[in-house]
């Protein structure tokens, strides 16, 4: 396992996720959680359709944040634990995670056998 290569992949994905999340929301300093923010308006809302469109956009942003934030947290956890002896070991059975799995998902926490756990 090439930890330098894994670190580079994790850092690259972290940076991409942070950019996407910054475009859709902000990090709440009090809770340390990401929150979606409504899209900025260029002009005052003129009718109910505009309000409905803005609400739908906000809901889509919120949904995407609920998907991206756990992924970001897994990446940050992997980066933090990269130099530990337990890195690359399945959290369930403690055996080595398959190299192909780590290459595809450097933040993987389980082997293929325990993928659903």
C-alpha positions in Angstrom: 0.0 0.0 0.0 1.5 3.3 -1.1 0.4 5.7 1.7 1.9 8.7 -0.2 -0.4 8.0 -3.2 -3.4 7.4 -0.9 -2.7 10.7 1.0 -2.6 12.6 -2.3 -5.9 11.1 -3.5 -7.6 11.8 -0.1 -6.3 15.4 -0.1 -7.5 15.9 -3.7 -11.0 14.6 -2.9 -11.1 16.6 0.3 -10.4 19.8 -1.7 -13.0 19.0 -4.3 -15.6 18.3 -1.7 -14.9 21.5 0.2 -15.2 23.6 -2.9 -18.6 21.9 -3.7 -19.8 22.4 -0.2 -18.7 26.0 -0.1 -20.8 26.7 -3.2 -23.9 25.3 -1.5 -23.5 26.3 2.1 -21.3 27.2 5.0 -19.7 25.6 8.0 -21.6 26.4 11.2 -18.8 27.3 13.7 -21.0 26.5 16.7 -22.0 23.0 15.7 -19.1 22.2 13.3 -21.6 21.0 10.8 -22.3 22.1 7.2 -25.6 23.9 6.5 -27.1 24.6 3.1 -27.7 28.2 2.3 -30.3 29.6 -0.2 -29.0 30.7 -3.5 -28.3 34.5 -3.7 -30.9 36.5 -5.5 -29.9 39.0 -8.1 -33.3 40.8 -7.8 -36.1 40.9 -5.3 -38.5 37.9 -5.4 -41.3 38.9 -7.7 -43.8 36.1 -7.4 -44.7 32.8 -5.8 -43.1 30.8 -8.6 -39.7 32.5 -7.8 -40.2 31.6 -4.1 -41.0 28.0 -5.0 -38.0 27.7 -7.3 -35.7 29.1 -4.6 -37.2 26.7 -2.0 -36.7 23.7 -4.4 -33.1 24.8 -4.9 -32.5 25.1 -1.2 -33.9 21.6 -0.7 -31.6 20.2 -3.4 -28.7 21.9 -1.7 -29.7 20.4 1.7 -30.0 17.0 0.2 -26.6 17.2 -1.4 -25.0 18.4 1.8 -26.4 15.4 3.6 -24.6 13.3 1.1 -21.3 15.2 0.9 -20.7 15.9 4.6 -20.4 12.2 5.7 -18.0 11.6 2.8 -15.9 14.6 3.8 -15.8 13.3 7.4 -14.7 9.9 6.3 -11.9 11.5 4.2 -10.8 13.6 7.2 -10.8 10.6 9.4 -8.7 8.6 6.9 -6.2 11.5 6.6 -5.9 11.7 10.4 -5.4 8.0 10.8 -3.1 7.5 7.7 0.0 7.0 9.8 -1.5 4.7 12.3 -0.8 1.0 12.2 -4.5 0.3 11.9 -4.9 2.3 8.7 -5.9 0.0 5.9 -7.4 -2.6 8.3 -11.0 -3.5 8.3 -12.8 -2.0 11.3 -14.9 -5.2 11.6 -12.5 -8.1 11.2 -9.2 -6.2 11.5 -7.8 -7.9 8.3 -6.2 -5.9 5.6 -8.6 -4.0 3.3 -8.0 -5.1 -0.3 -5.6 -2.9 -2.3 -8.0 -2.5 -5.1 -10.7 -1.3 -2.7 -8.3 1.2 -1.1 -7.2 2.5 -4.6 -10.9 3.0 -5.5 -11.8 4.4 -2.1 -8.9 5.5 0.0 -11.2 6.3 2.9 -12.6 2.8 3.0 -13.0 1.6 6.6 -14.0 -2.0 5.9 -13.0 -4.9 3.6 -15.3 -6.0 0.8 -16.7 -8.7 3.0 -17.9 -6.1 5.5 -18.9 -3.5 3.0 -22.5 -3.3 4.2 -21.7 -3.1 8.0 
